[in-house]
Amino acid sequence: MNIFLVALLAVTVFRARIMHQPDVESYISHAHTTRINGLFILIVFYAHVRTYIPVDPHADSWMLGLATGLGQLMVALFLFYSGFGVHESIRRKPGYVQSIPVKRFGVTWVNFACVVAIYALVGLLLGRDFTLAQVVLAFTGWTSVGNSAWYIFAILVLYALTFVVYSLVGSCPHLALAAMFAVTLAFSLLMWWAKDFSATYSYNTALCYPLGMAWSAYRAPVEEWLRGAHSWRRWLFLLVTTTAGFVVVNNYAGMHYLVFQMAALWYCAVAVLVTMVVHLDSPVLAWCGRNLFWIYVLQRLPMMVLTSAGWAEYRYVFVVVSLMVTVGLTIVMSRLMRPVLRRIVGVGKTRQ
């Protein structure tokens, strides 16, 4: 699948720009972070599709190396930007905290529940056996009926924790942020225990979410320091420092999932600095980023069906058809759910 990496690079560099000096204005804008998310959801797509098809070490080495090298870091920025966006809304929109159960948790869960129902139905049609408990828990993201689940479970918990923490101590912003780090760490430790000290992929990047919130709150002095005549020197100093921190910690990431979490935080810091200089402007990445949720939850559906139909040995056809069907399903589901979500959000506004 090296050709997939070539295509991904082509899409990424299309209209990409290297800034004349570190940009501390639009690097973290919604438009730019959406495009960055679009890049990483395509990497996630490859990471998933490779588990359904036979691997060719010669033809897959580049893309396989990228996906394997990143590992769970490929989702770290999803959590970082989500935490950043939530905190920006809390800061700028009075009463936003009270809307989290509907606008964040409710909308995400309703979309997810509809997709789980589709997976369960398709799975039954394909002859798969599900227990009642498996199906019921799949609607929470704790188990799966063939769909990707862990990220949805984690983000729903993080939304719920945000609502609780900011409802209780939101009037003390510094305390609220400290509490978010504490409860997120507690959540990851609880998951570590509940998962029998394994399946670390489902919780080892959780702290990236409160890190994004903290960046929303405390980024101004760093951005101000990076303005002016010595901006490049200062940016380079920060890049070298954070990269060194990431490399050192990442070398020990296999020791314990908490060490990996620290590496993920350093990784986010490096990524933030890089995106101050490298700006992505691809319309393809923008579309993928806007539809990140649907691409993430729907992509395994065609893979599951094609595997059942015996197409896995036709590797390139499998990948292309999976991607095309995922795009088609994304367009259909986003349009079908739009009026439903408007109604849900409208009811939430009425009750506030």
C-alpha positions as CSV (number, residue, x, y, z in Angstrom):
1,M,0.0,0.0,0.0
2,N,2.9,2.3,-0.6
3,I,0.8,3.8,-3.3
4,F,-1.7,4.9,-0.6
5,L,1.1,6.9,1.1
6,V,2.0,8.5,-2.2
7,A,-1.6,9.5,-2.7
8,L,-1.8,10.8,0.9
9,L,1.3,12.9,0.4
10,A,-0.1,14.3,-2.8
11,V,-3.3,15.3,-1.1
12,T,-1.5,16.8,1.8
13,V,1.0,18.9,-0.1
14,F,-1.6,20.2,-2.5
15,R,-1.9,23.9,-1.6
16,A,0.2,23.5,1.5
17,R,2.3,26.5,2.5
18,I,5.5,27.0,4.5
19,M,5.0,30.3,6.5
20,H,7.5,33.1,6.3
21,Q,7.5,33.2,10.0
22,P,5.8,31.1,12.7
23,D,2.1,31.8,12.5
24,V,0.6,32.3,15.9
25,E,-2.8,33.3,14.7
26,S,-4.4,30.7,12.4
27,Y,-2.4,27.6,13.2
28,I,-5.0,26.6,15.8
29,S,-8.1,27.9,13.9
30,H,-11.0,25.6,13.4
31,A,-10.4,25.5,9.7
32,H,-6.8,24.5,10.0
33,T,-7.2,21.9,12.7
34,T,-10.1,20.4,10.7
35,R,-7.7,19.9,7.8
36,I,-5.1,18.4,10.1
37,N,-7.7,16.0,11.5
38,G,-8.5,15.1,7.9
39,L,-5.0,14.0,7.3
40,F,-4.9,11.8,10.4
41,I,-8.3,10.2,9.8
42,L,-7.0,9.0,6.4
43,I,-4.0,7.4,8.3
44,V,-6.5,5.8,10.7
45,F,-8.4,4.4,7.6
46,Y,-5.2,2.7,6.4
47,A,-4.4,1.5,9.9
48,H,-7.8,-0.2,10.0
49,V,-7.9,-1.5,6.4
50,R,-4.5,-3.2,6.8
51,T,-6.0,-5.6,9.4
52,Y,-8.4,-7.0,6.8
53,I,-6.0,-7.7,4.0
54,P,-2.8,-9.7,3.7
55,V,0.4,-7.6,4.1
56,D,3.0,-7.5,1.4
57,P,6.2,-6.4,3.1
58,H,7.7,-5.1,-0.1
59,A,4.6,-3.1,-1.4
60,D,3.5,-2.0,2.1
61,S,6.7,-1.1,3.8
62,W,6.5,2.8,3.6
63,M,2.8,3.1,4.7
64,L,3.1,0.3,7.2
65,G,6.1,2.0,8.7
66,L,4.2,5.2,9.1
67,A,1.1,3.6,10.6
68,T,3.2,1.3,12.9
69,G,5.5,4.1,13.9
70,L,2.7,6.5,14.9
71,G,0.6,3.8,16.6
72,Q,-1.9,5.4,18.9
73,L,-0.3,8.8,18.4
74,M,-2.3,9.0,15.2
75,V,-5.4,9.9,17.3
76,A,-3.6,12.1,19.9
77,L,-4.4,15.3,18.0
78,F,-8.1,14.3,17.7
79,L,-8.3,14.4,21.5
80,F,-6.0,17.5,21.8
81,Y,-8.1,19.6,19.3
82,S,-11.3,18.3,20.9
83,G,-10.3,19.5,24.3
84,F,-9.1,22.8,22.9
85,G,-12.4,23.3,21.1
86,V,-14.5,22.5,24.1
87,H,-12.5,24.9,26.3
88,E,-12.6,27.7,23.8
89,S,-16.4,27.3,23.7
90,I,-16.5,27.3,27.5
91,R,-14.4,30.5,27.6
92,R,-16.3,32.4,24.9
93,K,-19.9,31.2,25.2
94,P,-21.8,31.9,28.4
95,G,-23.8,28.9,29.5
96,Y,-22.0,26.5,27.1
97,V,-21.2,24.0,29.9
98,Q,-24.9,23.4,30.4
99,S,-25.3,22.6,26.7
100,I,-22.6,19.9,26.7
101,P,-25.0,17.0,27.6
102,V,-27.0,17.8,24.4
103,K,-24.5,19.4,22.0
104,R,-21.5,17.2,22.7
105,F,-22.5,14.1,24.5
106,G,-26.1,13.7,23.1
107,V,-25.3,14.4,19.5
108,T,-22.3,12.1,19.5
109,W,-24.1,9.3,21.1
110,V,-27.2,9.5,18.9
111,N,-25.0,9.4,15.8
112,F,-23.0,6.5,17.2
113,A,-26.1,4.5,18.3
114,C,-27.5,4.7,14.7
115,V,-24.3,3.4,13.3
116,V,-24.0,0.6,15.9
117,A,-27.6,-0.5,14.9
118,I,-26.5,-0.7,11.3
119,Y,-23.4,-2.8,12.2
120,A,-25.5,-5.2,14.3
121,L,-28.0,-5.6,11.5
122,V,-25.3,-6.2,8.8
123,G,-23.4,-8.5,11.2
124,L,-26.5,-10.7,11.7
125,L,-27.1,-10.8,7.9
126,L,-23.6,-12.0,7.5
127,G,-24.2,-14.8,10.0
128,R,-22.3,-13.3,12.9
129,D,-23.3,-14.3,16.4
130,F,-23.7,-11.6,19.0
131,T,-24.7,-12.0,22.7
132,L,-27.4,-9.7,24.0
133,A,-24.9,-8.1,26.4
134,Q,-22.4,-7.5,23.6
135,V,-25.1,-5.7,21.6
136,V,-26.3,-3.6,24.5
137,L,-22.8,-2.6,25.6
138,A,-21.9,-1.8,22.0
139,F,-24.2,1.2,22.2
140,T,-22.0,2.6,24.9
141,G,-18.8,1.9,23.0
142,W,-17.6,-0.6,25.7
143,T,-17.9,-3.5,23.3
144,S,-18.2,-3.8,19.5
145,V,-20.3,-5.5,16.9
146,G,-17.6,-5.0,14.3
147,N,-17.4,-1.2,14.5
148,S,-14.6,1.0,15.9
149,A,-15.7,1.7,19.5
150,W,-13.0,2.7,22.0
151,Y,-12.5,6.3,20.8
152,I,-16.2,7.0,21.1
153,F,-16.4,5.5,24.5
154,A,-13.4,7.6,25.6
155,I,-14.7,10.9,24.1
156,L,-18.2,10.4,25.7
157,V,-16.6,9.9,29.1
158,L,-14.4,13.0,28.6
159,Y,-17.4,15.1,27.6
160,A,-19.3,13.8,30.7
161,L,-16.3,14.6,33.0
162,T,-16.0,18.1,31.4
163,F,-19.7,18.7,32.2
164,V,-19.3,17.5,35.8
165,V,-16.1,19.3,36.6
166,Y,-17.1,22.6,35.0
167,S,-20.5,22.5,36.6
168,L,-18.9,22.1,40.0
169,V,-15.8,24.3,39.8
170,G,-16.0,26.1,36.5
171,S,-16.0,29.5,38.3
172,C,-12.4,28.7,39.2
173,P,-10.7,28.2,35.8
174,H,-7.3,27.0,37.1
175,L,-8.9,24.6,39.5
176,A,-11.2,23.3,36.8
177,L,-8.2,22.5,34.5
178,A,-6.3,20.8,37.3
179,A,-9.4,18.8,38.1
180,M,-9.7,17.8,34.4
181,F,-6.2,16.4,34.4
182,A,-6.9,14.6,37.7
183,V,-10.2,13.0,36.7
184,T,-8.8,12.1,33.2
185,L,-5.8,10.4,34.8
186,A,-8.2,8.6,37.2
187,F,-10.3,7.5,34.2
188,S,-7.3,6.1,32.4
189,L,-6.2,4.2,35.6
190,L,-9.7,2.8,36.0
191,M,-9.6,1.7,32.4
192,W,-6.2,0.1,32.9
193,W,-7.7,-2.0,35.7
194,A,-11.0,-2.7,34.0
195,K,-9.2,-3.9,30.8
196,D,-7.0,-6.3,32.9
197,F,-3.9,-4.1,32.4
198,S,-4.1,-4.6,28.6
199,A,-5.8,-2.9,25.6
200,T,-3.9,0.2,26.4
201,Y,-4.8,1.7,23.0
202,S,-8.2,2.5,24.5
203,Y,-7.0,4.9,27.1
204,N,-3.3,5.7,26.6
205,T,-3.9,9.1,24.9
206,A,-6.7,10.4,27.1
207,L,-4.6,13.1,28.7
208,C,-4.2,14.8,25.3
209,Y,-7.8,16.1,25.9
210,P,-7.1,18.1,29.0
211,L,-3.8,19.2,27.5
212,G,-5.8,20.8,24.6
213,M,-8.0,22.5,27.2
214,A,-4.9,23.8,29.0
215,W,-3.4,25.1,25.7
216,S,-6.7,27.0,25.1
217,A,-6.3,28.6,28.6
218,Y,-2.5,29.3,28.7
219,R,-1.3,29.6,25.1
220,A,-1.3,33.5,25.0
221,P,2.2,34.0,26.6
222,V,3.8,31.5,24.4
223,E,2.2,33.0,21.3
224,E,3.3,36.5,22.4
225,W,6.8,35.3,22.9
226,L,6.9,33.9,19.4
227,R,6.0,37.2,17.8
228,G,8.6,39.8,16.8
229,A,12.1,39.9,15.3
230,H,13.4,36.7,16.9
231,S,10.4,34.5,16.3
232,W,12.3,31.9,14.2
233,R,15.0,31.5,16.8
234,R,12.5,31.1,19.6
235,W,10.3,28.8,17.6
236,L,13.3,26.6,16.7
237,F,14.4,26.5,20.4
238,L,10.9,25.3,21.4
239,L,10.8,22.8,18.5
240,V,14.2,21.3,19.4
241,T,13.3,21.2,23.1
242,T,9.9,19.5,22.7
243,T,11.3,17.1,20.0
244,A,14.1,16.1,22.4
245,G,11.5,15.6,25.2
246,F,9.4,13.5,22.9
247,V,12.3,11.3,21.7
248,V,13.6,10.7,25.2
249,V,10.2,9.8,26.7
250,N,9.1,7.8,23.7
251,N,12.2,5.6,24.1
252,Y,10.7,4.4,27.3
253,A,7.1,4.4,26.2
254,G,6.9,0.6,26.2
255,M,7.6,0.4,29.9
256,H,4.1,1.5,31.1
257,Y,1.1,3.1,29.5
258,L,1.6,6.2,31.7
259,V,5.0,6.7,30.1
260,F,3.3,6.5,26.7
261,Q,0.8,9.1,27.8
262,M,3.6,11.4,28.6
263,A,5.1,10.8,25.2
264,A,1.7,11.6,23.6
265,L,1.7,15.0,25.4
266,W,5.2,15.8,24.1
267,Y,4.0,14.7,20.6
268,C,1.1,17.1,20.7
269,A,3.5,19.9,21.7
270,V,5.8,19.1,18.7
271,A,2.7,18.9,16.4
272,V,1.5,22.3,17.5
273,L,4.8,23.9,16.8
274,V,5.1,22.3,13.4
275,T,1.6,23.4,12.4
276,M,2.7,27.0,13.1
277,V,5.0,26.8,10.1
278,V,3.4,24.2,7.9
279,H,-0.2,25.1,6.8
280,L,-2.4,22.6,5.1
281,D,-5.0,23.9,2.8
282,S,-6.2,20.8,0.9
283,P,-10.0,20.7,0.2
284,V,-9.8,16.9,0.4
285,L,-8.4,17.1,3.9
286,A,-10.9,19.7,4.8
287,W,-13.8,17.5,3.8
288,C,-12.4,14.5,5.6
289,G,-11.9,16.6,8.7
290,R,-15.4,17.9,8.6
291,N,-16.7,14.4,8.4
292,L,-14.2,12.8,10.7
293,F,-16.8,11.2,13.0
294,W,-18.6,9.5,10.1
295,I,-15.5,8.3,8.4
296,Y,-14.2,6.9,11.6
297,V,-17.4,5.0,12.6
298,L,-18.4,3.8,9.1
299,Q,-15.1,2.7,7.5
300,R,-15.2,-0.8,9.0
301,L,-18.6,-1.5,7.5
302,P,-17.5,-2.0,3.9
303,M,-14.4,-3.7,5.1
304,M,-16.5,-6.2,7.0
305,V,-18.8,-6.9,4.1
306,L,-15.9,-7.2,1.6
307,T,-14.1,-9.6,3.9
308,S,-17.2,-11.8,4.1
309,A,-17.5,-11.7,0.3
310,G,-13.9,-13.0,0.0
311,W,-12.4,-9.9,-1.5
312,A,-9.5,-9.5,1.0
313,E,-7.0,-11.1,-1.4
314,Y,-7.7,-8.4,-4.0
315,R,-5.8,-5.9,-1.9
316,Y,-6.0,-2.7,-4.0
317,V,-9.6,-3.3,-5.1
318,F,-10.5,-3.9,-1.4
319,V,-8.9,-0.6,-0.3
320,V,-10.3,1.5,-3.1
321,V,-13.8,0.1,-2.8
322,S,-13.7,0.4,1.0
323,L,-12.7,4.1,0.7
324,M,-15.3,4.9,-1.9
325,V,-18.1,3.1,0.0
326,T,-17.0,4.9,3.2
327,V,-17.2,8.3,1.5
328,G,-20.7,7.4,0.1
329,L,-22.0,6.2,3.4
330,T,-20.6,9.3,5.1
331,I,-22.5,11.6,2.6
332,V,-25.7,9.6,3.1
333,M,-25.5,9.3,6.9
334,S,-24.5,13.0,7.5
335,R,-27.5,14.1,5.4
336,L,-30.0,11.7,7.0
337,M,-29.0,12.6,10.5
338,R,-28.8,16.4,10.0
339,P,-32.6,17.0,10.6
340,V,-32.6,14.6,13.6
341,L,-29.7,16.4,15.2
342,R,-31.2,19.8,14.6
343,R,-34.3,18.6,16.5
344,I,-32.2,17.3,19.3
345,V,-30.2,20.5,19.7
346,G,-33.4,22.5,19.4
347,V,-35.0,20.6,22.2
348,G,-31.8,21.1,24.3
349,K,-32.0,24.9,23.7
350,T,-35.6,24.9,24.7
351,R,-34.9,23.2,28.0
352,Q,-32.0,25.5,29.0
